[in-house]
Amino acid sequence: MKKQELTLLSILFLLALAIIFFSDSFIILSSKNYLSGILRPFEIVFSGASNKLSFWRDAIFNIKNLKEFNSRLILENLILNNKLTELSRLQEENSLLRESLSLKKRAVDNRLADVIGRDFQNNRSFIIDKGANDGVVIGMSVISQGETIIGRIVETNLNTSKVQTILDTQSRIAAITTTSKVSGLVRGLGSDVIFDLIAKNEKLEIGELIISSGTDGNWPKGLVIGKIKNIESRDNQVFSKADIELLAEPQNFNSVFIILNSQ
């Protein structure tokens, strides 16, 4: 061992002995107090830094927990929404099946079809998932729940068909009111429907129901169309007419019934 290293070890040994035997002496106590006074600001700084570090550590930990909790809530909400959607779909299917069964009990042969395409621009037509392979032919009536008229089949393919709604300007339905028994013609205007060709001496009632009369040979008798919303009668016109409030808007359904017979 080198002389310098031996000297350093000796000094350190002597200092250690001095601290052990003279720890309560004035010199050692003064040195401790002096060093404590010097190191106090550093203790304060390090203590503050430690507190801040603990704060941010806890904050980051809490944020992580909140994110995990929020993720679980989002997942649970999605699962719940899916269950509610499925329940709503099943309820709708059950309602449609009950309606179909009710029609069959009255000897009205029908096919339940889903809407697979729409004319969103004016709601004058839509496409369904039933066609010639399902016994669908041009001219058949298409209704919604409550035996409410939606339109007629105007084109068919093997597995799909096109339905022309009663809003279309080519749509014509011989109709009669249920209360006053007034006959007329329901025709589409493109975006609305009117009850036209009403004799001037006939008296209509606001709110009364209009149904198909079956006298035109194109539509089954007794299908619901809508109700009288407003009556227009002018002296310079041969006939009166009335605005109709539809009971089934063509854009508000996803499934329809096709009437395969007219009995």
Secondary structure, DSSP 8 states (H G I E B T S, - for coil): --HHHHHHHHHHHHHHHHHHHSTTSHHHHHHHHHHHHHHHHHHHHHHHHHHHHHHHHHHHHHHHHHHHHHHHHHHHHHHHHHHHHHHHHHHHHHHHHHHHHHHHHTT--EEEEEEEEE-TTT-SEEEES--GGGT--TT-EEEETTTEEEEEEEEE-SS-EEEEETTSTT-EEEEEETTT--EEEEEE-SS-EEEEEEETT----TT-EEEE--TTSSS-TT-EEEEEEEEE--TT-SEEEEEEEESS-TTS-SEEEEES---
